[in-house]
Amino acid sequence: PHSIATRYYLARGYALTGRNDEALEVLDYLVSHNIDYGYAGHRNFESLRDDPRFTRLLERIAQNTTPVANGKLRYTIDQLGIIPEGIALDAATDRLFLSSMRTGDIYALDAGNSLSLFATVKDLQPMAAIGLFVDSERQLLWAVGATFEMTRGFDAEAETQTGVFGFSLADGSLQRKILAGEVATFFNDLTVAADGSIYLSGSDLCVIRPQTDTIEKLPVNPRISGSNGVTATPDGKFLFVSSYPVGVHVIDLETGNSRLLQLPDESTLYGVDGMYFRDNGLLAVQNGIEPWRLLQIDLTDDFATVARIQVLELGNPAVGPTTGAIDGDVIHLVGQGPAPASAPGQFPENLLEFLGKTVIYSVPLN
């Protein structure tokens, strides 16, 4: 019931099989949540073209999804196919770090917008560099690495690998490498709590306890599937985890109990990617629905309920963001610009939609 994508495909199925009333009912639900997967031009909705109810839905969604662009472009890497995913800020040096799922490379962008190669995630086979986190206490940049089909040199027959890599903030040298082995098949993102615990999302929620080099599954009840964005409260008592196909869960780390955040009517937290705790609430990049949006999520004091969701950015076509890095009263989003018309010869055609130039886009939070 939480899956927005399932509802969308259901609406298409109803329309294709002549169940127009049911198709319109599902579309009304999607439109009431300001979600538009391009209904106006999709051939599956041909049977609805002459229905005035469909026309009214299209008018509503066009009015409610006008792009909101409060941010400004910070930097563009004039190169196709980096396929960026993670971004992190080293506040002490004002550097932004960016990760590439295509090459496993991690780049550093300094305050003067000079870009350089900082480090590379790799092991026995090519790996994607995914989530990033600056650990100022230990002077490390933590990076998630994983074998991934988008990575150059990916071998579908090889055994999958995933883990976390710690690079010195001073010179990019590798200081820690902790692989998951059989504990997990794919990590996506990570956060470091105040006590040094490293929490990892992905195929399974996992943790690396302080002073250890062992990845273990985090005891959570009920289990959270498809975990993506992850962030902890400053006191280390609660962990917020995005289940990409469901919504956002809060975990009491003392008991291991998790619960899905309760939402206001006509709201959804389906498809949340990057997510960050700030001012007793959350900032979230929601890219699993169209148009994408940057959300400020106000929570009740017990972290059980969403009191309000404010859209800070909506559907700006200049960037398709994945994650962000908070920098005072600004969040720097990393993502892709528009895809090229065709894939250059060195890229598989199935990667075309991911080949846009890497963009850093900065949005004010006040």
C-alpha positions as CSV (number, residue, x, y, z in Angstrom):
1,P,0.0,0.0,0.0
2,H,2.9,2.4,0.5
3,S,4.4,1.8,-3.0
4,I,3.8,4.7,-5.3
5,A,5.3,2.9,-8.3
6,T,2.9,0.0,-7.8
7,R,-0.1,2.3,-7.8
8,Y,1.2,3.9,-11.0
9,Y,1.5,0.5,-12.8
10,L,-1.9,-0.5,-11.4
11,A,-3.4,2.6,-13.0
12,R,-1.9,1.7,-16.3
13,G,-3.1,-1.8,-16.1
14,Y,-6.7,-0.7,-15.3
15,A,-6.6,1.7,-18.2
16,L,-5.3,-1.0,-20.6
17,T,-8.0,-3.4,-19.6
18,G,-10.9,-1.0,-19.9
19,R,-11.4,-0.5,-16.1
20,N,-11.4,3.2,-16.5
21,D,-13.2,4.1,-13.2
22,E,-10.6,2.2,-11.3
23,A,-7.7,3.7,-13.3
24,L,-9.1,7.2,-12.6
25,E,-9.4,6.4,-8.9
26,V,-5.8,5.4,-8.6
27,L,-4.7,8.4,-10.7
28,D,-6.6,10.7,-8.4
29,Y,-4.6,9.3,-5.5
30,L,-1.3,10.0,-7.3
31,V,-2.4,13.5,-8.4
32,S,-3.5,14.3,-4.8
33,H,0.1,13.5,-3.8
34,N,1.5,15.8,-6.6
35,I,3.1,12.9,-8.4
36,D,3.3,13.0,-12.2
37,Y,4.8,10.1,-14.2
38,G,3.8,11.8,-17.5
39,Y,0.2,10.7,-17.6
40,A,-0.7,13.2,-20.3
41,G,1.5,11.7,-23.0
42,H,1.5,8.0,-22.0
43,R,0.0,5.6,-24.5
44,N,-1.4,3.3,-21.8
45,F,-3.9,6.0,-20.9
46,E,-5.3,6.3,-24.4
47,S,-8.7,5.0,-23.3
48,L,-9.0,8.0,-20.9
49,R,-8.3,10.8,-23.4
50,D,-11.9,11.8,-23.9
51,D,-13.0,11.4,-20.3
52,P,-13.4,14.9,-18.7
53,R,-12.4,13.4,-15.3
54,F,-9.0,12.6,-16.8
55,T,-8.7,16.1,-18.3
56,R,-9.4,17.6,-14.9
57,L,-6.7,15.4,-13.3
58,L,-4.2,16.6,-15.9
59,E,-5.1,20.2,-15.2
60,R,-4.6,19.7,-11.4
61,I,-1.2,18.0,-11.8
62,A,0.1,20.6,-14.2
63,Q,-0.9,23.3,-11.7
64,N,0.6,21.5,-8.7
65,T,3.9,20.4,-10.1
66,T,5.2,23.7,-11.4
67,P,9.0,23.5,-10.7
68,V,10.3,25.2,-7.6
69,A,13.9,26.4,-8.0
70,N,15.3,28.1,-5.0
71,G,18.9,27.0,-5.4
72,K,21.8,27.8,-7.7
73,L,24.3,25.9,-9.6
74,R,27.6,25.5,-7.7
75,Y,29.7,23.4,-10.1
76,T,29.4,21.2,-13.2
77,I,32.0,18.5,-14.1
78,D,32.2,18.8,-17.9
79,Q,32.4,15.0,-18.4
80,L,29.8,12.4,-19.2
81,G,29.2,9.2,-17.3
82,I,30.6,9.7,-13.8
83,I,27.3,8.6,-12.4
84,P,27.6,10.4,-9.1
85,E,25.9,9.2,-5.9
86,G,27.5,10.4,-2.7
87,I,28.5,13.8,-1.4
88,A,30.1,14.9,1.9
89,L,31.5,18.1,3.4
90,D,34.7,18.5,5.3
91,A,33.8,21.7,7.1
92,A,37.3,22.2,8.5
93,T,38.7,22.6,5.0
94,D,35.5,23.6,3.1
95,R,36.0,20.6,0.7
96,L,33.2,18.7,-0.9
97,F,33.8,15.0,-1.7
98,L,31.9,13.3,-4.6
99,S,31.7,9.6,-5.4
100,S,31.4,7.9,-8.8
101,M,29.4,4.7,-9.2
102,R,31.0,4.3,-12.7
103,T,34.7,4.3,-11.7
104,G,34.8,4.0,-7.9
105,D,36.7,7.3,-7.9
106,I,36.2,10.0,-5.2
107,Y,36.8,13.6,-6.1
108,A,37.5,16.6,-3.9
109,L,36.2,20.1,-4.8
110,D,37.8,22.9,-2.8
111,A,36.3,26.3,-1.8
112,G,37.8,27.8,-5.0
113,N,36.0,25.1,-7.1
114,S,39.2,23.3,-8.0
115,L,38.5,19.6,-8.6
116,S,40.9,16.8,-8.0
117,L,41.0,13.0,-7.7
118,F,41.1,12.2,-3.9
119,A,40.9,8.4,-3.7
120,T,39.5,5.3,-5.3
121,V,37.4,2.5,-3.9
122,K,38.6,-0.9,-5.2
123,D,39.3,-4.4,-4.1
124,L,39.8,-7.7,-6.1
125,Q,37.3,-6.4,-8.7
126,P,36.0,-3.0,-9.8
127,M,33.7,-1.4,-7.2
128,A,31.3,1.6,-7.2
129,A,31.9,4.4,-4.8
130,I,28.5,5.1,-3.3
131,G,27.7,6.7,0.1
132,L,30.2,9.1,1.8
133,F,30.6,10.4,5.3
134,V,33.2,12.8,6.7
135,D,34.2,11.5,10.2
136,S,35.9,14.6,11.7
137,E,36.6,12.9,15.0
138,R,38.7,10.2,13.4
139,Q,39.9,12.4,10.5
140,L,38.6,9.9,7.9
141,L,36.4,10.0,4.9
142,W,34.3,6.8,5.0
143,A,33.0,5.5,1.6
144,V,30.7,2.6,0.8
145,G,32.1,0.4,-2.0
146,A,30.1,-2.3,-3.8
147,T,30.2,-4.3,-7.0
148,F,27.5,-2.8,-9.1
149,E,26.3,-3.3,-12.7
150,M,26.9,0.4,-13.6
151,T,30.6,0.1,-12.7
152,R,33.1,0.0,-15.5
153,G,34.5,-3.6,-15.8
154,F,31.6,-5.1,-13.9
155,D,31.7,-8.9,-14.1
156,A,28.2,-10.5,-13.7
157,E,29.8,-13.9,-13.1
158,A,32.0,-12.8,-10.2
159,E,31.1,-13.0,-6.6
160,T,29.6,-9.7,-5.3
161,Q,31.5,-7.7,-2.7
162,T,30.6,-4.7,-0.5
163,G,32.2,-2.9,2.4
164,V,33.3,0.4,3.8
165,F,36.6,2.2,3.2
166,G,38.2,4.8,5.4
167,F,40.5,7.3,3.7
168,S,42.7,9.9,5.5
169,L,41.3,13.4,5.2
170,A,44.8,14.7,5.0
171,D,46.1,12.9,2.0
172,G,43.5,10.3,0.8
173,S,45.5,7.3,1.8
174,L,43.6,4.2,2.7
175,Q,43.5,3.7,6.5
176,R,40.6,1.2,6.9
177,K,39.0,-1.5,4.7
178,I,36.2,-3.5,6.2
179,L,34.4,-6.0,3.9
180,A,31.0,-7.5,4.6
181,G,31.8,-11.1,3.4
182,E,28.6,-13.1,3.7
183,V,26.9,-10.6,6.1
184,A,25.5,-8.4,3.3
185,T,25.6,-8.4,-0.5
186,F,25.2,-4.6,-1.2
187,F,25.7,-1.5,0.9
188,N,24.2,1.8,-0.2
189,D,24.8,4.6,2.3
190,L,26.3,5.1,5.8
191,T,26.4,7.4,8.8
192,V,28.7,7.6,11.8
193,A,27.1,8.1,15.2
194,A,28.5,10.2,18.0
195,D,30.1,7.1,19.6
196,G,31.9,6.1,16.4
197,S,29.4,3.4,15.4
198,I,29.1,3.1,11.6
199,Y,25.6,2.3,10.4
200,L,25.2,0.9,6.9
201,S,22.1,0.7,4.7
202,G,21.5,-1.6,1.7
203,S,20.6,-5.3,1.4
204,D,20.7,-5.4,5.2
205,L,21.0,-2.8,7.9
206,C,24.4,-3.3,9.5
207,V,26.7,-1.8,12.0
208,I,30.4,-1.6,12.8
209,R,30.8,-1.1,16.5
210,P,33.5,1.3,17.8
211,Q,37.1,-0.2,18.0
212,T,36.2,-3.2,15.8
213,D,36.6,-4.2,12.2
214,T,33.6,-6.4,12.0
215,I,30.4,-5.8,10.1
216,E,27.3,-7.3,11.8
217,K,23.6,-7.1,11.1
218,L,21.8,-4.5,13.2
219,P,19.1,-6.2,15.3
220,V,15.9,-4.5,14.2
221,N,12.3,-5.5,14.7
222,P,10.5,-5.5,12.4
223,R,13.1,-5.8,9.6
224,I,13.4,-2.9,7.2
225,S,13.6,-3.8,3.5
226,G,15.3,-1.8,0.7
227,S,17.1,0.6,3.1
228,N,18.7,3.6,1.6
229,G,19.2,7.0,3.3
230,V,20.4,6.7,6.9
231,T,21.0,9.3,9.6
232,A,21.3,9.3,13.4
233,T,20.3,11.8,16.1
234,P,23.2,13.6,17.7
235,D,22.8,11.7,21.0
236,G,23.0,8.4,19.1
237,K,19.8,7.1,20.5
238,F,17.7,7.0,17.3
239,L,18.4,6.0,13.7
240,F,16.3,7.1,10.8
241,V,16.3,4.8,7.8
242,S,14.6,5.3,4.4
243,S,13.0,2.1,3.1
244,Y,13.0,3.3,-0.6
245,P,9.8,1.3,-1.5
246,V,7.9,2.1,1.7
247,G,8.8,5.2,3.7
248,V,11.0,6.4,6.5
249,H,11.5,4.3,9.7
250,V,12.8,5.4,13.1
251,I,14.8,2.9,15.1
252,D,15.2,3.0,18.9
253,L,18.9,1.8,19.0
254,E,18.6,0.7,22.7
255,T,15.7,-1.7,22.0
256,G,16.0,-2.3,18.3
257,N,12.3,-1.5,17.7
258,S,11.5,0.2,14.5
259,R,8.3,2.0,13.4
260,L,7.2,3.7,10.2
261,L,6.8,7.5,10.6
262,Q,3.2,8.5,10.6
263,L,2.4,11.1,7.9
264,P,-0.1,13.9,7.3
265,D,-2.8,13.1,4.7
266,E,-1.8,13.2,1.1
267,S,1.9,12.9,2.0
268,T,4.4,10.2,1.1
269,L,8.0,9.5,1.9
270,Y,8.3,6.8,-0.8
271,G,11.5,7.0,-2.8
272,V,13.7,8.9,-0.3
273,D,17.4,8.7,-1.1
274,G,19.8,11.0,0.8
275,M,18.5,11.8,4.3
276,Y,19.9,14.0,7.1
277,F,19.0,14.9,10.7
278,R,18.8,18.7,11.3
279,D,17.1,20.8,13.9
280,N,15.1,17.9,15.4
281,G,13.8,17.0,11.9
282,L,14.9,15.6,8.6
283,L,16.1,16.8,5.2
284,A,15.4,14.4,2.5
285,V,16.1,14.0,-1.3
286,Q,13.0,12.3,-2.7
287,N,14.0,11.1,-6.2
288,G,11.9,7.9,-6.4
289,I,8.8,9.9,-7.5
290,E,8.4,12.5,-10.3
291,P,8.9,15.3,-10.1
292,W,11.8,14.9,-7.6
293,R,11.8,17.1,-4.5
294,L,13.9,18.3,-1.6
295,L,11.9,18.0,1.6
296,Q,12.1,19.5,5.1
297,I,10.4,17.1,7.4
298,D,9.3,18.4,10.8
299,L,8.9,15.7,13.5
300,T,7.0,15.6,16.8
301,D,9.2,15.5,19.9
302,D,8.9,11.7,20.2
303,F,10.0,11.2,16.6
304,A,6.9,9.1,15.9
305,T,5.0,11.4,13.6
306,V,5.7,13.8,10.8
307,A,4.2,17.2,11.9
308,R,4.7,18.9,8.5
309,I,6.5,18.4,5.2
310,Q,7.8,21.5,3.4
311,V,9.0,21.3,-0.2
312,L,12.1,23.3,-0.6
313,E,12.9,22.3,-4.2
314,L,10.7,20.6,-6.8
315,G,11.4,19.1,-10.2
316,N,14.2,21.5,-11.3
317,P,15.1,19.9,-14.7
318,A,18.7,21.2,-14.4
319,V,19.6,18.4,-11.9
320,G,18.4,15.0,-10.9
321,P,19.9,14.7,-7.3
322,T,20.8,11.7,-5.3
323,T,22.2,12.9,-2.0
324,G,23.3,16.1,-0.2
325,A,25.7,17.6,2.2
326,I,24.6,20.2,4.8
327,D,26.8,23.3,4.9
328,G,25.3,25.6,7.6
329,D,22.2,27.1,6.1
330,V,22.7,25.5,2.7
331,I,22.5,22.0,1.4
332,H,24.7,21.0,-1.6
333,L,23.0,18.4,-3.8
334,V,24.9,16.1,-6.1
335,G,23.3,14.7,-9.2
336,Q,23.1,14.6,-12.9
337,G,22.2,17.1,-15.5
338,P,20.1,16.1,-18.5
339,A,21.2,13.0,-20.3
340,P,22.8,13.3,-23.8
341,A,20.8,12.5,-26.9
342,S,22.8,9.2,-27.4
343,A,25.3,7.2,-25.4
344,P,28.9,7.6,-26.5
345,G,30.5,4.4,-27.8
346,Q,32.4,3.7,-24.6
347,F,29.1,3.4,-22.6
348,P,26.5,0.7,-22.8
349,E,23.2,2.0,-24.3
350,N,21.3,0.9,-21.2
351,L,23.2,3.6,-19.2
352,L,22.0,6.5,-21.3
353,E,19.7,8.0,-18.7
354,F,22.5,8.1,-16.2
355,L,25.1,9.7,-18.4
356,G,24.4,13.4,-17.7
357,K,27.2,15.7,-16.5
358,T,27.7,15.7,-12.8
359,V,26.1,18.8,-11.1
360,I,26.4,20.3,-7.7
361,Y,23.4,22.4,-6.9
362,S,23.1,24.4,-3.7
363,V,19.8,25.1,-2.0
364,P,19.2,27.6,0.9
365,L,17.5,26.1,4.0
366,N,16.1,29.2,5.5
